[in-house]
Amino acid sequence: MCNVLIGITNPYAFELPDYKEYNIKILRDCARFMEIVLNRGGRANELCPLFFDGAVDNYKELPRPDQVKELQQVYNYVTRSGRFFFMKSKGKLKLGLHRYKILRIFAIQFKKFKSRKWQTSSLS
């Protein structure tokens, strides 16, 4: 028995130019749409547009299509940043789309791991 069924759609995968009043040509692979398909305890067929930053595996709710200024900031961010991996920019900081602290911790741990591996292999 299923009480809540949630579906996630990537309109870029279907090569749609726009979807639910969002410009997919600009958002490209950064747009996801989460939909409550079935909900036995509440409302169904509700849609939540999400910005997906795959470089840091982060989801953030997109502004509504009628919030033109906020939506334009997201479009500008996607256009500026392109597809750079782990790029730190003012746009990410302003939109809260970064995880600099987590990336820094990962880099430190990776560096420690790499140096330990080098030391053990040089002893053999």
C-alpha positions as CSV (number, residue, x, y, z in Angstrom):
1,M,0.0,0.0,0.0
2,C,1.3,3.4,-1.0
3,N,0.3,6.5,1.0
4,V,2.4,9.1,-0.8
5,L,3.9,8.7,-4.3
6,I,6.4,11.3,-5.4
7,G,7.7,11.6,-9.0
8,I,10.7,13.7,-10.2
9,T,10.8,14.9,-13.9
10,N,13.8,16.2,-15.8
11,P,12.3,18.1,-18.8
12,Y,15.8,18.6,-20.3
13,A,16.0,14.9,-20.9
14,F,12.9,15.1,-23.1
15,E,14.4,18.1,-25.0
16,L,11.5,20.4,-24.1
17,P,12.2,24.1,-24.7
18,D,10.0,25.2,-21.8
19,Y,8.0,23.4,-19.1
20,K,5.4,24.9,-16.7
21,E,6.5,28.5,-17.7
22,Y,10.2,27.8,-17.0
23,N,12.8,28.3,-19.7
24,I,14.5,24.8,-20.0
25,K,16.7,26.1,-22.8
26,I,18.5,28.2,-20.2
27,L,18.1,25.9,-17.1
28,R,19.2,22.9,-19.2
29,D,20.0,20.0,-16.9
30,C,19.6,22.0,-13.7
31,A,15.8,21.9,-13.6
32,R,13.9,19.1,-11.8
33,F,10.1,19.1,-11.1
34,M,8.9,17.1,-8.1
35,E,5.3,16.1,-8.1
36,I,3.0,14.6,-5.5
37,V,1.3,12.1,-7.7
38,L,-0.7,10.3,-5.0
39,N,-1.4,11.4,-1.5
40,R,-4.0,9.5,0.6
41,G,-3.8,12.0,3.5
42,G,-3.8,15.3,1.6
43,R,-3.6,17.1,-1.7
44,A,-2.3,15.3,-4.8
45,N,-1.0,16.6,-8.2
46,E,1.0,19.4,-6.5
47,L,4.2,20.5,-8.3
48,C,7.4,21.8,-6.8
49,P,10.1,23.2,-9.3
50,L,13.6,22.6,-8.1
51,F,17.1,23.9,-9.1
52,F,19.5,20.9,-9.2
53,D,23.2,21.6,-8.8
54,G,24.7,18.2,-9.7
55,A,28.3,19.2,-8.9
56,V,27.5,19.3,-5.2
57,D,24.3,17.2,-5.2
58,N,22.1,20.0,-4.0
59,Y,18.4,20.8,-4.6
60,K,16.8,24.2,-4.0
61,E,13.3,25.3,-4.7
62,L,13.0,27.6,-7.8
63,P,11.1,30.8,-7.6
64,R,7.6,30.9,-9.1
65,P,7.3,31.9,-12.7
66,D,5.6,35.2,-11.7
67,Q,8.7,36.1,-9.6
68,V,10.6,37.5,-12.5
69,K,13.5,39.2,-10.7
70,E,14.3,36.1,-8.6
71,L,14.0,33.8,-11.5
72,Q,16.2,36.0,-13.7
73,Q,18.9,35.6,-11.0
74,V,18.8,31.9,-11.3
75,Y,18.9,32.1,-15.1
76,N,22.0,34.4,-14.8
77,Y,23.7,32.0,-12.4
78,V,23.2,29.1,-14.8
79,T,24.4,31.1,-17.8
80,R,27.5,32.4,-15.9
81,S,28.6,29.3,-14.2
82,G,28.1,26.9,-17.2
83,R,29.1,23.4,-16.2
84,F,32.2,24.0,-14.1
85,F,32.8,21.5,-11.4
86,F,33.0,22.8,-7.8
87,M,33.3,26.5,-9.0
88,K,33.0,29.0,-6.2
89,S,31.4,32.2,-7.3
90,K,29.4,35.1,-5.9
91,G,26.3,33.7,-7.6
92,K,26.5,30.5,-5.6
93,L,27.0,32.4,-2.4
94,K,24.1,34.7,-3.1
95,L,21.7,31.9,-4.0
96,G,23.0,29.6,-1.3
97,L,23.8,26.9,-3.8
98,H,27.3,26.1,-2.5
99,R,28.7,23.7,0.1
100,Y,32.2,25.2,0.4
101,K,32.7,23.9,3.9
102,I,31.8,20.3,3.0
103,L,34.1,20.5,-0.1
104,R,36.9,21.8,2.0
105,I,36.6,19.0,4.5
106,F,36.5,16.5,1.7
107,A,39.7,18.0,0.1
108,I,41.5,17.8,3.5
109,Q,40.5,14.2,4.1
110,F,41.4,13.3,0.5
111,K,44.8,14.9,0.9
112,K,45.4,13.0,4.1
113,F,44.4,9.7,2.5
114,K,46.6,10.3,-0.5
115,S,49.6,11.1,1.7
116,R,49.0,8.0,3.8
117,K,48.7,5.8,0.7
118,W,52.0,7.3,-0.7
119,Q,53.8,6.6,2.6
120,T,52.7,3.0,2.8
121,S,53.5,2.3,-0.8
122,S,57.0,3.8,-0.5
123,L,57.9,1.5,2.4
124,S,57.2,-1.7,0.4
